[in-house]
Amino acid sequence: MVEKTEQRELRGIDLQTGIFTLTQIKVATKNFDPSNKLGEGGFGAVYKGLLSDGTIIAVKQLSSKSKQGAREFVNEIGMMSALRHPNLVRLYGCCVEGNQMSLIYEYMENNCLSRALLGAVNFKY
Ligand SMILES: Nc1ncnc2c1ncn2[C@@H]1O[C@H](COP(=O)(O)OP(=O)(O)OP(=O)(O)O)[C@@H](O)[C@H]1O
């Protein structure tokens, strides 16, 4: 089964990142409420969420069970969890439960891209 293979691979990665439960993600996104939907990307829908500690997150859901999607998803976790850079959005962790796979990122306002790229000091609207 696809999920089992991917879960085994995930365990093999020395994750520098956290594991979230599906319950935590559902609470944070109000059960993936459509009003929290930020957009749609290569992996599927992206939702805004609020963790119990007040951290705002962006949850990327892997929508289908497509083998290629799951493969890229595992690659992204492995790569992003190892990277820390001020110009890269931070990966907080992932959630792999049943056939649900999600990536949990630092939430970034759209209009903050220029700020992120130029740096807060040089940034002017
Ligand atoms: N960290 C984030 N903070 C806030 N919004 C986000 C974040 N990540 C994604 N989004 C929103 O979700 C949408 C889809 O993002 P995603 O990164 O999945 O797709 P993409 O970069 O457009 O495409 P692809 O996955 O094919 O590279 C974005 O256009 C953005 O509106």
Ligand as a Chemical Component Dictionary entry (heavy atoms), coordinates in Angstrom:
data_LIG
# 
_chem_comp.id                   LIG 
_chem_comp.type                 NON-POLYMER 
_chem_comp.pdbx_formal_charge   0 
_chem_comp.three_letter_code    LIG 
# 
loop_
_chem_comp_atom.comp_id 
_chem_comp_atom.atom_id 
_chem_comp_atom.alt_atom_id 
_chem_comp_atom.type_symbol 
_chem_comp_atom.charge 
_chem_comp_atom.model_Cartn_x 
_chem_comp_atom.model_Cartn_y 
_chem_comp_atom.model_Cartn_z 
_chem_comp_atom.pdbx_ordinal 
LIG N1  N1  N 0 3.077  29.266 4.120  1  
LIG C1  C1  C 0 2.013  29.811 3.560  2  
LIG N2  N2  N 0 1.405  30.881 4.131  3  
LIG C2  C2  C 0 0.309  31.428 3.560  4  
LIG N3  N3  N 0 -0.256 30.995 2.424  5  
LIG C3  C3  C 0 0.303  29.935 1.813  6  
LIG C4  C4  C 0 1.454  29.287 2.339  7  
LIG N4  N4  N 0 1.781  28.255 1.521  8  
LIG C5  C5  C 0 0.889  28.274 0.529  9  
LIG N5  N5  N 0 -0.011 29.277 0.681  10 
LIG C6  C6  C 0 -1.152 29.588 -0.188 11 
LIG O1  O1  O 0 -1.568 28.411 -0.866 12 
LIG C7  C7  C 0 -1.425 28.549 -2.286 13 
LIG C8  C8  C 0 -0.872 27.258 -2.867 14 
LIG O2  O2  O 0 0.424  27.074 -2.351 15 
LIG P1  P1  P 0 1.388  25.918 -2.814 16 
LIG O3  O3  O 0 2.744  26.224 -2.250 17 
LIG O4  O4  O 0 0.779  24.613 -2.483 18 
LIG O5  O5  O 0 1.349  26.001 -4.358 19 
LIG P2  P2  P 0 2.241  26.690 -5.455 20 
LIG O6  O6  O 0 3.563  27.113 -4.912 21 
LIG O7  O7  O 0 1.411  27.742 -6.081 22 
LIG O8  O8  O 0 2.393  25.540 -6.480 23 
LIG P3  P3  P 0 3.244  24.199 -6.450 24 
LIG O9  O9  O 0 2.860  23.408 -5.209 25 
LIG O10 O10 O 0 2.790  23.519 -7.692 26 
LIG O11 O11 O 0 4.698  24.587 -6.438 27 
LIG C9  C9  C 0 -0.492 29.737 -2.475 28 
LIG O12 O12 O 0 -0.779 30.412 -3.652 29 
LIG C10 C10 C 0 -0.789 30.595 -1.253 30 
LIG O13 O13 O 0 -1.909 31.413 -1.488 31 
# 
loop_
_chem_comp_bond.comp_id 
_chem_comp_bond.atom_id_1 
_chem_comp_bond.atom_id_2 
_chem_comp_bond.value_order 
_chem_comp_bond.pdbx_ordinal 
LIG N1  C1  SING 1  
LIG C1  N2  SING 2  
LIG C1  C4  DOUB 3  
LIG N2  C2  DOUB 4  
LIG C2  N3  SING 5  
LIG N3  C3  DOUB 6  
LIG C3  C4  SING 7  
LIG C3  N5  SING 8  
LIG C4  N4  SING 9  
LIG N4  C5  DOUB 10 
LIG C5  N5  SING 11 
LIG N5  C6  SING 12 
LIG C6  O1  SING 13 
LIG C6  C10 SING 14 
LIG O1  C7  SING 15 
LIG C7  C8  SING 16 
LIG C7  C9  SING 17 
LIG C8  O2  SING 18 
LIG O2  P1  SING 19 
LIG P1  O3  DOUB 20 
LIG P1  O4  SING 21 
LIG P1  O5  SING 22 
LIG O5  P2  SING 23 
LIG P2  O6  DOUB 24 
LIG P2  O7  SING 25 
LIG P2  O8  SING 26 
LIG O8  P3  SING 27 
LIG P3  O9  DOUB 28 
LIG P3  O10 SING 29 
LIG P3  O11 SING 30 
LIG C9  O12 SING 31 
LIG C9  C10 SING 32 
LIG C10 O13 SING 33 
# 
